[in-house]
Every structure is written in structure tokens, then in C-alpha cells.
């Protein structure tokens, strides 16, 4: 109450200047200042901006202090408001950003409507809108402060012109095209993004949900508040039972017919919520549309699909070592639908696979329902234990893999360690590899399992001379030399050390 009396007394001792209606010109705002959050008691005017730039950031001298207006009147910076006016003479597309602690709103038509309206208590937060201006525009920026901190800002920069994309084009294969808009109803186009890739499933949170941030597109960025995305994907789906699952915060809806009907419809403000649709589909091409909007708070959209019939049914996949040391691989398909090719892949550890050949599909036409036999011979197999699998890709880019099979090639030693008998005056042996082994390691153990020495190679290949234990003369007895690559055992060999 004492503060109120002080403010009323201060206002009564001066005459506020300014008519509260005139707009500033030449990039200089006129700000009409009031005691009270709703423009209650007029206290005079201030100026913001400069002749070269209308941008400003005002903190009013601090919290709970007297803020002076032109002419000597003042307001107490707790529970006050300001109405800034500027006749801005700009032509072109611009990004306008305003910020406030607490309420802030911006009009470009003299206060008739609000381009940005965040008229509520809040910590300092910024908001951006893109506008096209032509000549003189009557800007009104209103601000109020309730309690705590106080700050208001304005900036205008040349805006981004979105690309002239055809927003009706669908992604193909497993990759969605997402058309991004400012506004919750796919209003103002900003640019495109992609989702999916190896699978058409995806889960997007737009860089984070703690507060509005900038989300980049192929054209112009968008602020992650009150924005929307329309994702499109044209996809051949095989006949079968499917489960489509969509989740979102806020609204989302999913269509299989280009947006004519919505088989999943959660078009409302909500925390992250998931809905499913489980149809039986006939084989064919579907124009899938997934729409999403975010109003305020968190932002997330997810999509997944499962089920249907595989493009290819593999009856068998086997491998065997031939007498000449080659490995023969045989497989049989029972059904192929738009299958493109088989890629034979090989691995020495069962984890890291490399392609060794590619065979085109033998199917005639887009679909084959009879068994088809395939065969491939690996004439340069790895020594020891090898792993094989098939990568199968159909015409729209969908990839599946066969089971992994193992083939033991005991006709070719992967690595030779010799001699196996050495005298204790010489610690030298030789390691000879028939291929390259990355991240290789030679370890020497005694028969009790204690490691005596270790040698490492980034890449082991060819013939290497190795000193087993360079630190001291080795005692007579038996030892085990082990070689591994990428952590997998490749070869173990007993070494005998004699006394002479």
C-alpha cells in the first residue's frame, strides 16, 4: 500500500506528455507507458529504436525501480504496461521476433488483429512470425509486466523466401517427404524434410521440446510452436494383415488414400498419445499421408507399420565345402513378388559382413509362385570358420536378410604359426596370414593360462616375424600362441620350447 501511495503521488506531481495515439516514424517507436497491467493510468511516453534500426531490447532499468518517461513522470516497474507504436516503411518479406516477460503481442494493422499474441504471465520468451510488407505498416507492440523480471524486445530481419516446391509429390521406397508449415493447419509453407530410410518407420521430436526452437528445412526454418507437417509416402504394400501405429503430441491423422479419408484421426491438442489401425489390405500401391500439428509445449510424431506378406519366401539356404576347397551356396525361393536381386555376403566373425557377388532374380513378371533354384560358388573362401547370408532387395527398395549359415574350411588354414618347436636361445616365430585381419592380436600363454606377452597389429597380413617374449629367455616347455581379430579367435597353436 505504501508503494501505491508513492506511485500515485509521483504521477500527481507531473503532467504526462504525449497524445497516446501518434505513431513513431523513421524507425523510432513511441512507447506510451502506463501504471497497471491493462494500460490503466497514463504516465507519459518513451522512444525505442534509432533512425537506422527499429530493433530494441528494453529491461526498464531493473526490477522494482522507477522507470522515467520523457517529461519527468515515472512508473514503478511492477504491474505496469507499455503500448509501442511505429509506422514502419518496409517492403519485402521479413521475420519479426518479439519477446516478453510477461505478456507481449504484436499487430501489423494498428491493433485490429494480433499477428503474435502471447498475453499471459511468463518468463522471458521470444516468438517469431514471417510477414510480407508493402510500404508503410502501422505496428503496435503491447507489453505488460506483472511481477518479477521485466523485459520486452523487438527485431525485424529480412525473411526467408520458401522454395517453390510441388507439395503434392510423394516419397518413394521407405522415405517420406515431409512438407513443413508455419501455422497449425498447414498454412504457410516453409520447406521440406525427409523421414524413414532403411524402414518407413520413424520417430521425430524436432530437436527437442523444452521450449520453441528453430527446426531447419530444405528452405526456411520454422519455430517449433504452432507449426504443422504433412508427410507423404507412396508405397507398394503386399496383401496381408497390417498394423499401423501413429503417436503424436499434439494432433495427428493418417490416410491410405491420399488424404480423402483418415483411418487414424487424433486431430486435437493432447499429450503424446498412440492410436492403431489394423486392416487387411489387398496388394497394390497406396498413397499414404500423415499430418501433424503442434500447438504448445512438447512436440513429437511417430509412425510404424508391421505385418503384410514378405516380398520373398525363402524355402532353404545351405552351404557346403567342395573337395577343391571352394564353398558352394544353394538356396530356393517359393514366392517372389517384385524381387530385384540377391546379394551374397560373407563374414569371418558373423558380425561384419561384406558383399562378394550379386545375382538378379529369376522371376518372370512381377510375381512368381513356383520354386526357383539358385546357386553360387565361392572359389576364394576364407580359411577356417566362415559365415554367409543373403541380402534380398525388391524393386521399391525394401531389404530383407536370410538366416546366417556357417561353413568350416579346414582345407585352408586361415593363419599359419611356425615353427612349432624352437630352442630357448631364440624366441622368434613366423605368423603367415592368407588374408587381411583388422585389429589383430597375438598372445602367448603358459600352460597354466598366464599371459606372458602380447603383440598387436592394426592390420595383419602376409608373413610377419615375431619375437614371442623379448623381455627374457623362455624356459623349456609348452606354450599356447593365440591370434584374434576384432576380438574373435582366429587361430591357436601350441609352441614347444627346448633347452637347446
N, C-alpha and C positions, 0 to 999 in steps of 0.2 A: 504494500500500500504506500509506503514511503517513496518507492521508486516511481509509482504512478503520479503522485503529487509532484514530484520533482520534474517529470516529463511534462505534465500539464502546465506547470509554472514556466518551464523553459519555452514552450510553444506560445504561451500567452505574452511573453515579453518580446516577441519579434513578429514581423509580418512576413509570412511565406511569399516568396516570389514565384512567378511562372503561372501560365493560364491553364495548365493540365491537359491541353488539347493539341498544342503545336508540335509538329514532328521535327526532329533534328534533320539537318541536311549536311551534305559534304562529308559523309561517313562519321559524323559526330552525333551520337544519341543524345536525346534529352530524357532524363530519368526523373519521373515525378515520385517523390518519396512520401510515405505515409506511416504514421504510427498506427499499429493494428494490422492484423494479418489480412484483412479484407478491404484495404485502401480506405481506412476509416477517417483518420484525422490528417489532413494535408499539411506537410511541413516544408515544402519547397522543392527545388529541382537540383539535379546534378548533371554533369556531362560524362560520357564514356566514349571511347574510341578516339580516333585522330583523323586529320584531314586525309591521310594516306591509307588508313585501315580502320574498319569498323569493329574489329575484334577487341574484346576486353575480357578481363577476369578480375572480379571485384570481391574482396573479403571484408570491406566496410570497417577496416581498422581493428578488427578483433571482436571477440565475444563480449557481450555485456559492457559496451562502451557507448559514448555519444558519437553519432555519425553526423557531421555537419553538412548542410546543404548550402548552395550559393545564397548569400544574403545573411547568413549567420544563424538561421534556425537549425535545429538538430532533432534526431530521433534516437531513442535508446535501442541498441541492436539486439532486442529480444522482443519478439512479437511485433514485427514491422513488415512493410511491403513496398515494392517499387514497380512502377509501370514505365518501361522504357519505350520510346517511340523514335523511329528513324525512317525517313523517306529515302530508300536506297535506290540508286540509279545504276543497276547492273543488268546486263543482257547475256544470257547463256545458261548452261547447266551448272549447278553448284551443289556442294554438300554443306549443309548448315548443321552445326553441332552446338547444342546448348547444354548447360549443366547447372545443377542447383542443389543446395542444402538449405531449406527444404524444397517447397513446391516451385515448379517452373513450367511455363508454357509459352508457345510461340505462334503468332499469327502472321500471315503474309497478305491479309486482306483487311487490315485495320482493326482486327479484333472480332470480326464477324464469325470466323471459324478458327479452329486451332489445328495447325499442322502437326505440332507436338504438344501433347497435353499430359503432364505428369504433376498434377496439382494435389500433392499429398506430402506428408512428412517423410523424409528420407535422408540418409547420409548423402554426401555429395556424389551425384551420378550424372553421367553425360548421355545424351540422346542425339541421334543423327537422322536427318532426312535429306533426300535429294530432290531439288526443285529446278524447274526451268523458269527463268525470269526474263522479262522483256520490258526494259525501260524502268520507270520509277515504280517502286513497290512500297506500300505502307506496311512496315514491320512494327509489330507490337510484341514486346517481350515482357511478360509479367512474372514477378517473383515474390514469394513471401518466406519469412523465417519465423519458426515457432519457438523452439528452444535449442540450446547447444550451439553447434557451429553455424556459420553463415557464409555462403559463397554463391555467386552467380556468374556464369560465363557465357560468352557468345563467340563463335568463329564461323567464318564462311570461306570456303576454298573452292577452286574450280572443280567441278564434279566429273565423275567418270561416265562416259557415254557407253552404254551396254552394246555388245556386238549384235549384229543383225542376224541372229541365229534363227533357223527354222525350228520352232519349238514343238513341232509335231513329229519329228524324227525319233524313231525308237532305237535303243541299243540292241545289239545282237550278241549271240553266243551266251555268255554269262554276265555281260557287263551292261548295267543300267546307265542311261543318261538321265541326270537329274537337272531340271531347269529350275533355277533359284529366283525367288521374287521377294521384293520388299512388300510387306503387307500380308495379312493372313489369308487372303483369298486369291493368291497367285496374281497380284495386282500389277506391280511394276517390275519388269524383267531386269535381272542383273547379270546373268551369265550361267554357265552350266558346269556341272561336276560329274564324276562317274563313281559308281559303286559296283561291288562284285568283282569278278575276275576268274579265278580258278573255280569258283562257285557263284551262283547268283544270290546266295545268302549274304547279308551284311548287317552291321550294327553301327550306327553313326550317332555321335554326340556333339558334332560340330565344334570340336575344340575345347569343350568344357561348358559347365552350366552354372558356375558360381555367380556370374553377372554377365550382362551383354558384352560380347567381344566381337572382333572382326572375323568373319568367315569368308575366305577368298574363293572366287570362282574363276572361270576362264576369262571373264570380263571384268565386272566391277564387284567389289566386296559388298557384303551385307552385314548389318548388325544383327546379332542373334537374339533379337526381341521383336516380336510381331513380324515374322517372316514366314515364308512357305516354300515348299519344294514339290515339283511334280516329276516323279521318276517314271521313265518309260523303258520297257524291255519287250522286244518281240522274240518269242521263243517257241521252238517246236517241242511239244510235250507228247510223250508216248502214252498210249492208252493204259489206264490203270487207276488205282486209288491214290489220292494225294492228300496231304495235309499242308495247308498254307497257314503260317503263323505270323501275325503282324503285331508289333508293340509300339507305343508312342506316348510322348508327353510333349505337346498336348494332342491335337486332333490328327486322325489318320483315316484313310479309307483305301480299299484295294479292289481293282476291277480286272476281269479277264477278257473283257470285250471292248477295250479302248476307252473306258470311262462311261459307257452307256448305262451300265448298272454296277452297283457296288456290292460285292459278295461279302466283304468285311467293311463295316461302317462304324467307326468310333470318332465321328467328327464333332468333338466337343472338348472344352478345357478339362484337363484331368492330369493327375499324377501318372507316371508310367504304368500303363495297363496293356495286357496282351489279350488278343482275340484270335480264334482259329476258324478255318473253313475247310471241310473235309469232303470234297466232291469225288465222283467217279467220272473221269474225263475220257472222251474219245481222242484218238490220235489226231494231231493237227497243229497248226500254228496259232498261237494265242498272243494278242496284243495286251500285255499287262501294264496297268497304270497304278502307281502307288502315290497318293497325295498325302502331304503332311503340312501342318501349320503349327507354329509356336506362338503363344500369346505372351506369357511372362513366366519367370522362374526358370526351371530346368528345361532342357531340350534334348530329345532323343527319339530316333526312329529305327526300328529293326524289322528285318524280313527274313523268313526262312521257308523253304519248301522241301518236302520229303515225299517219297513214295514213287508211284509210277512203275513202268516196266523198263528194265535195262535195255539200252540200245543193242546190247550183245550178250548172248548167253554162252558161256564157255563151259563145254562139257568136260574137257580134260586138258591138262598141261603137264608134260613129263619131259625128262631129260636123261640121257644115258651116255656113258663114256664108251667110245668105239675102240677097237683094237689098235687103230692107227694113232690114238691119242686125241682125236677130235671129240667134241661133245655135240650130240645130235639132240635137238629140241623138237618136240611134236605137240601140236595142240589141235583141238577140234571145237568148232563153234556149232551150236544147234540153231541159233537165230541171230541174224544181223539186220539191224534197221539203220540205214544211212551210215553204216560204219565206213570209216575213211582208211585207216591203216592200223597195223600192229608194229610197235617198236620193241625190239628185243633189248633188254637191259641186263647188265652183268655187274656183280659186286664181289669184292674179296672179303667183305665183313658183314654183309647182309643189311647194311645201313645206307652206305653211299653207293648208289647205282649210276652206271654210265651206259649210254646207248651204244650198241655195237652194229645194229642194222635196222632197217625199216622195210616192212613188207606191206604192199597195198592189199585192201580187202578183195576177196574173190567173188563177193556177192554180185549178182546180176540184177540191176534195177535198184530201187530204194529199199527193198526188203527181201530177205531170203529166210525161208523157214525150214530148209533142209540142212543136214550136217555138211560142213565144209572142213576138209583136212588141210592143215598147214604144217610145214617142216622147215627147219633152218639148222645148218651145221656150222658150229664154231670151230674153225680149223686152227685157231690160235688161242686155245683156252688157257686159263690160269692154272698153275700147279696147285696141288692140294685141294682144299675145300673152296668151291665157288658157289655163288648164288645167282639165280636167274629169275626174271619176272617179265611180264608183258605189259606195256603201256598201250591202251586202246583208246583211240580218239575218233569221235563221229564228226559228221560234216559241219555241225554247228559249234564245234569246239569243246564239247563235253568229253572229259577224260576219265577213264576208269582203269584200274590195275588188276592184274591177275594175282593169284596166290604166289608166294615165293617158293621156288624149289631149290634143292641142294644137289650138287654133283661133286663127287670126290675124284680128283685126277691124281692117282698115285703113280702114273707113268712118268710124270714130270715133277721133280722136287721144286717147290717154289724158291727155296734158298738152300744152298749147299754150305756147310761149315766143315772145313778140313784144314789140316789133317786132324784125325780124331785121337791120335797118340802123339804127344810131344814130350820132350825131356824138360826137366826143371831149370835148365840153363837158358831156355828160350820160352817166352810167353806168347810167341806170335802164332796166330792162326789166320785163315783167309775166309771171308764171307763173300759168296757169289750169288747175286740175285738175278733171276731171269726176267724181272720187270722192275718197275719203279715202285718203291714203298715210301709213302709220306710219313713223316713223324715217326721214324723207326728208332728202335732202342735194342741194344744188345746188353744183356745182364748175365753175370756169371755168379752161380751159386755153388756152395759146397753141398755135400750130401745131407747135411743137417738142415738145409734150406736157408742158410745165412747168405745174404748177398754180399759178394766180395768186391765187385766193380760194376761200372755201368758206362756205356758209350752211347751217344745219341747222334742221329743224322736227321736233318730236315728232310732229305730225300735220299733213300738208299737205293743204289742201282749199280749194276756191273760187279766188278771184283774189288774188294777192299781188303787191305792188310790191317790187322787189328792186334794190338798188344793187350792180352787178356787182363793182366794185372801188372801195371807198370810201377806200382809202389814198392813191391818186394818180390823176392824169388818165391815161386809157388812150391808148396810141399807136394811130395808124391801122393797120388791118389786119384779118385774120380771126382769130376765136376760136371755141372749141367750148364750149358750155354743156351739161353733163351732169347729169341728175337721176336719183337712185336711191332705192329704198325697201327697207328691211331688207337692204341690201347688193346688191340686184338692180337692174340698169339698167332704167329706165323710158323715158327719152327723151333723145335727143342732138340738139342744134340748133346750126348754125353762125350766129355773130353777126358782122356786118361793122361795123367802126368807121371812120367817115370823119373827115377832118380839119376839116370844117366842118358 
